[in-house]
Amino acid sequence: MAYRLTVLGTGYLGATHAACMAELGFEVLGLDVDAAKVASLQAGNLPIHEPGLEDILRRNLANGRLRFTSSYEEAADFGDVHFVCVGTPQKKGEYAADVSYLDAVIESLAPHLRRDCLVVGKSTVPVGTAQRLSDKLARLAPVGEAAELAWNPEFLREGFAVKDTLHPDRIVLGVHSEKPEKIMREVYASMLEHGTPLVITDYPTAELVKVAANAFLATKISFINAMAEVCEAAHADVKQLSLALSYDERIGGRFLNPGLGFGGGCLPKDIRAFMARAGELGADQALTFLREVDAINMRRRARMVDLARELSGGSFRGCTMAVLGAAFKPNSDDIRDSPALDVAVKIAEQGGKVTVYDPVAQENARRAHPELNYGASALEAARGAHVVLLLTEWQEFVDLDPEELGSVVASRKIVDGRNALDAETWRAAGWHYRALGRP
């Protein structure tokens, strides 16, 4: 059977999933309650920066496999499989996740479900959410328990979302019966044929996979950054330490890059929500280590400000600072919980004149922080700067010519917040080079 798919919520996850499932040959209807976003997507314009995605979006709009709506009734009539892709942000003033958008989707969709269908949750949620939503779906849908729920967590990396959707490293599916498994095996048939591992499990395990993965990655990042703190105290080089550790097959080198730490819309809020949910389940002691993971991560930002202040002679007042990078990571325009912007704002609050440049996230940063100055290029941002801070490891910053940059600054001082530059090359060009965790 050729299933027709809907994707409910067209943010980062939803827009990517809708376009990529259409690319796989499905008829797809994307839904969002934001009429302006629907109109923009229907016109072929992405609200996010994601390499390769806009071409896929426009190609599938043109061939008729993809379109967008704001009508839940239309979505219910159209779809056989409904993917729920709304966000679960951190609650204000709490660690816990806000799942109200998920409830709103189920409450809006369910009353229109009058035939057998499958609702598939892809959002990152506190364990126990799927069972609660399954009960609510059966209760509110006219078709009752024939509207089944499956949980299929996403594992997208910003900057690689197209690849991660079309060629995932694994598919996890939480189900309560054989029918959802059969349907999802057909939906993901092309991936399974190429050998993508499939894990069939229950709701709670499927929900835990994503948060457990993010907790592990956050722990690995904070581990090497904790080692950077020790290296600074011991006058050792964390970059060399990381290299030596990476050759141990039990450890590996991925996510073992010392620097400014993690940010974005996933890792920080997911580990906090994981801790909050473990507390509700009476298992809070199992995750107390994540508090230190979070604390190490936030200390990196404070240490970066300290390093910049040291190079500024002990005070930012009267100093011009160039900040290269605003996105939380390269190949993205996402500035949510961006370490780079956090550092820039703190320096400005302490009296520094800060000019920011980012090749993609510039306008998002300007809207969020109009109090900062912005340059049209790395060279323009660095013009007259007393200290340059590299805070997002965009390739164009890694490729900067130290002589060319040196010709526009007031003094050749640089803090490499991502350990992305070759220290000896920059020192040979007369730069005072500093980095987190290095002599």
Secondary structure, 3 states (H helix, E strand, C coil): CCCEEEEECCCHHHHHHHHHHHHCCCEEEEECCCHHHHHHHHCCCCCCCCCCHHHHHHHHHHCCCEEEECCHHHHHHHCCEEEECCCCCECCCCCCECCHHHHHHHHHHHHHCCCCEEEEECCCCCCCHHHHHHHHHHHHCCCHHHEEEEECCCCCCCCCHHHHHHCCCCEEEECCCHHHHHHHHHHCHHHHHCCCCEEEECHHHHHHHHHHHHHHHHHHHHHHHHHHHHHHHHCCCHHHHHHHHHCCCCCCCCCCCCCCCCCCCCHHHHHHHHHHHHHHCCCHHHHCHHHHHHHHHHHHHHHHHHHHHHHCCCCCCCCEEEEECCCCCCCCCCCCCCHHHHHHHHHHHCCCEEEEECCCCHHHHHHHCCCCEECCCHHHHHCCCCEEEECCCCHHHHCCCHHHHHCCCCCCEEEECCCCCCHHHHHHCCCEEEECCCC
